[in-house]
Amino acid sequence: MGVGWYIAFCIIFGLLFGLWVDGKTHTRPLFTLIGLVMSIATAFLGVYRMVLYFVKENRDKGDD
């Protein structure tokens, strides 16, 4: 459940930040798309690191 919230938070934050910058600079949809791509990349990297941590933790527990 925490992974889903992490992904949602990253994407929503990137999207809203991009919309805000576009509103200030009148460059819609440039920063919205940049924010969205960066937030998706951040979410993917974060989930990847979480999965690696859990895999390593379970592997270490299995060695007992």
MODELLER restraints for C-alpha pairs under 7 A, 6 or more apart:
rsr = mdl.restraints
at = mdl.atoms
rsr.add(forms.Gaussian(group=physical.xy_distance, feature=features.Distance(at['CA:3:A'], at['CA:47:A']), mean=6.63, stdev=0.5))
rsr.add(forms.Gaussian(group=physical.xy_distance, feature=features.Distance(at['CA:6:A'], at['CA:43:A']), mean=6.99, stdev=0.5))
rsr.add(forms.Gaussian(group=physical.xy_distance, feature=features.Distance(at['CA:7:A'], at['CA:43:A']), mean=5.14, stdev=0.5))
rsr.add(forms.Gaussian(group=physical.xy_distance, feature=features.Distance(at['CA:10:A'], at['CA:39:A']), mean=5.34, stdev=0.5))
rsr.add(forms.Gaussian(group=physical.xy_distance, feature=features.Distance(at['CA:10:A'], at['CA:43:A']), mean=5.82, stdev=0.5))
rsr.add(forms.Gaussian(group=physical.xy_distance, feature=features.Distance(at['CA:11:A'], at['CA:36:A']), mean=6.32, stdev=0.5))
rsr.add(forms.Gaussian(group=physical.xy_distance, feature=features.Distance(at['CA:11:A'], at['CA:39:A']), mean=5.04, stdev=0.5))
rsr.add(forms.Gaussian(group=physical.xy_distance, feature=features.Distance(at['CA:11:A'], at['CA:40:A']), mean=5.96, stdev=0.5))
rsr.add(forms.Gaussian(group=physical.xy_distance, feature=features.Distance(at['CA:14:A'], at['CA:35:A']), mean=4.55, stdev=0.5))
rsr.add(forms.Gaussian(group=physical.xy_distance, feature=features.Distance(at['CA:14:A'], at['CA:36:A']), mean=5.34, stdev=0.5))
rsr.add(forms.Gaussian(group=physical.xy_distance, feature=features.Distance(at['CA:14:A'], at['CA:39:A']), mean=5.02, stdev=0.5))
rsr.add(forms.Gaussian(group=physical.xy_distance, feature=features.Distance(at['CA:15:A'], at['CA:32:A']), mean=5.78, stdev=0.5))
rsr.add(forms.Gaussian(group=physical.xy_distance, feature=features.Distance(at['CA:15:A'], at['CA:35:A']), mean=5.53, stdev=0.5))
rsr.add(forms.Gaussian(group=physical.xy_distance, feature=features.Distance(at['CA:15:A'], at['CA:36:A']), mean=5.15, stdev=0.5))
rsr.add(forms.Gaussian(group=physical.xy_distance, feature=features.Distance(at['CA:17:A'], at['CA:35:A']), mean=6.65, stdev=0.5))
rsr.add(forms.Gaussian(group=physical.xy_distance, feature=features.Distance(at['CA:18:A'], at['CA:31:A']), mean=4.63, stdev=0.5))
rsr.add(forms.Gaussian(group=physical.xy_distance, feature=features.Distance(at['CA:18:A'], at['CA:32:A']), mean=3.84, stdev=0.5))
rsr.add(forms.Gaussian(group=physical.xy_distance, feature=features.Distance(at['CA:18:A'], at['CA:34:A']), mean=6.93, stdev=0.5))
rsr.add(forms.Gaussian(group=physical.xy_distance, feature=features.Distance(at['CA:18:A'], at['CA:35:A']), mean=4.85, stdev=0.5))
rsr.add(forms.Gaussian(group=physical.xy_distance, feature=features.Distance(at['CA:19:A'], at['CA:31:A']), mean=6.81, stdev=0.5))
rsr.add(forms.Gaussian(group=physical.xy_distance, feature=features.Distance(at['CA:19:A'], at['CA:32:A']), mean=5.10, stdev=0.5))
rsr.add(forms.Gaussian(group=physical.xy_distance, feature=features.Distance(at['CA:21:A'], at['CA:31:A']), mean=6.40, stdev=0.5))
rsr.add(forms.Gaussian(group=physical.xy_distance, feature=features.Distance(at['CA:22:A'], at['CA:28:A']), mean=5.00, stdev=0.5))
rsr.add(forms.Gaussian(group=physical.xy_distance, feature=features.Distance(at['CA:22:A'], at['CA:29:A']), mean=6.74, stdev=0.5))
rsr.add(forms.Gaussian(group=physical.xy_distance, feature=features.Distance(at['CA:22:A'], at['CA:31:A']), mean=5.68, stdev=0.5))
rsr.add(forms.Gaussian(group=physical.xy_distance, feature=features.Distance(at['CA:22:A'], at['CA:32:A']), mean=6.68, stdev=0.5))
